[in-house]
Amino acid sequence: SLPLSALTRLLSTHNVPCLLVELLEHCPWSCREAGVLKKFENGAWHTVAPEDQLKMTKLDGQVWLALCNLLLSPECHRKYHFDGFNKSQLLKLRAFLTDVLLDQLPNLVEMQRFLSHLAVAEPAPPKKDLVLEQVPAIREHLLKKNAGKWEAIAKHQVKGMFSPTTEELRLQARRWAQTYSLDMMEALAPDKPRCRVCGAEAAKRCSRCRNEWYCSRPCQLQHWHKHKAACNLLA
């Protein structure tokens, strides 16, 4: 179950159940263009075939499941204010609960029963609890202290943390080379090294970075234009 403060915000502060009803009513992930039905799925709009127009999308299912989890929980029954407005909004859902929809998402049968009961009953007033919330003092202090400076801070971070110099890259590459010793790894390998160019058994290694193997000098020269950047970094 959700913490008391989170549940209070969902039900009382933001009235999320009514917001979800609005989503189902207006269905922003569905539209018609020139009489053709389109639905938004997986980050793009797709034309819906006539035989699939009543098929529930993933977004539809997520909204319905969110409503089920909120409205059918005992905590919600105790804390949500089913006043005239909220009740009328929730009862709009009955028009959407067709047999086709219930076949696709059987969990909604419980929702249908709940709405039928809500239509003829007067739920008890919500129980008012004392809610104590922690104030994010450190976050508020940082926001206040750095107000108007975030763009400069971001530029400094990009320059100092995400744009290493060539020398820093060299140092990191040497550390990796020492950590993953090629001599030790090759001694454990069951097969002999192969030429990076032709795949033949290799006996020569790049003398600078000691990372690439070649069977002959011509193969090494042929591969140099590809290997040069990595070699300069590791050497």
Secondary structure, DSSP 8 states (H G I E B T S, - for coil): ---HHHHHIIIIIS-HHHHHHHHHHH-TTEEEETTEEEEEETTEEEE--GGGTTS--HHHHHHHHHHHHHHTSHHHHHHS---HHHHHHHHGGGGT--HHHHHH-TTHHHHHHHHHHHHH----------------HHHHHHHHHTTT-HHHHHHHHHHHHSS--HHHHHHHHHHHHHHS-HHHHHHH-SS--B-TTT--B--EE-TTTS--EESSHHHHHHHHHHHHHHHHHH-
